[in-house]
Amino acid sequence: MIADELRDCCLSFLGTKETFPFGPETSAFKVVGKIFALVRLAETPLRVSLKCEPELAEQLRETHAAVIPGYHLNKRNWNTVIIDGSLPDSMIRDMIEDSYDLVVSQLPEARRRALAWRRDA
C-alpha cells in the first residue's frame, strides 16, 4: 500500500474528513470530529496509527512485528501499523475500517443513523 492508497482508503468511509491539527505533515482522518487514523503520508516507511479494542491491539502486536503500540498515543487503545509489505493490504484496510467503526460506535445514536452505520455491517 502506498500513501495515495492509504489516504483514499481512509477517505472512503462516509462522513470522513482529512484535517491537519498537528501541522501540515500529519493527516488526521476524522468522522464527526473524532480521529480514527493519523498518518504522515510523506514518511518512509509509511505508518498509520489506528484505534483498536485493547485486547485485539495486544494480540496484533504479539502476532505482527509491523504492529506496535500507538506512537504518542494511548497505547491501550491505539496501534501504529508500519506499512513495510509484511502485512497484506487487505489486513491494513480491515484495521482502518475497524478503527472507523470503533469511533462511530461510540457516537450518539442520531449521529450513527446520519452516517447510515450499522454495527453488523
N, C-alpha and C positions, 0 to 999 in steps of 0.2 A: 504494500500500500504506500502510495506517495502522498505528499502534502495535499494536493488538489483533491484526491480521492477521499482523504480523511475529512477535509473541510466539507466536501459535498455530502458525505455520509452524515456528518453532524447536522447539517442544514436540511437534511431530508425529512426530519421529523416535524410534524405540524406545530406551528407556533414558535419555532426556534429562531433565535436571532444571534448574530455574531456581534460581540461588543469587545471593547478594549479597555477595561477598567484598570488594568495593571500596566498599561503602556502599549505602544504600537506593536511591540514584538510578540505579545501574548494574546491569543484569541480566547475569549471566554464565550462558550456556546451556552445560551440560556433559554429556558422555557418559562414564560410568565415571570421573568426577572430572576429566576433561580438557576444557578450554574449547574450543568451536568457534565461539562467537558472543558478542560483547559489544555491548550496546546500552543507551542511555539512552532509555527509552520515552517520557519526557516532553519530550524535546528536539525543537526545531523548527529546521531541518528534521531529520527522523528520520535517524539514521546507524546503521549496523551494521558492526562490524569482524569480518572473517571470515578464517580460514586459507585459504591458496591455494598451489598449486605455484608456485615462484618465477618460472618462465618465463611461465606464464599470468598471474600477478599483474602483471608488467610489461606484457604485451600488453593486458590490460584497462585499465590506467592510461593507456596510449598511445592507446587507442581511445575511451575514455569519460571525459569530464570529471568525472562523478559518482563515479569510482573513483579514490581517492587512496591513497598509502602509509598503512599502519596507524597510527593516532593512538596515540602512546605504546606502540607495539608493535614487534617485529622487522619492519622494513619489507621485508625479503626474503620473509618468509612470511605477512604479513598485509596485507590491504587494508581500507580503510574505504570503505563504499559510502554515498553521500549519496542518500537517498530523496527526490528532488525532482520526480519524474514524468518524468525524462528516460530512465529505463530501464524496460522493461516488467516488471510484477510477476513474470512467468514467469522472466525472467532473474535477478531477485533470489532467487526461490525456488531456482533451479538453483545459484546461488552458495552459498546456505545449505546445500543438500544436498551440494555438493562439499566444503564445509568439514567437515561432519559425516563424510562418507566418508573424507576425508583423516585425520582424527583416529582414526576407527575402524580404518582400515587399518594404523595404527601400534600398535594394541593387541595383546597376546598372542593367539595363535590361540584359546585357550579362551574369552577374553572376546568375541572376534568371533563365535564359534559361539553363545555365550549370547545374543547380540543378533540371531542368525539373519541376520547380514550376509554378503553375497556381493559380491566385488569387481566382478563384471559386472552387478550389479543397478542 
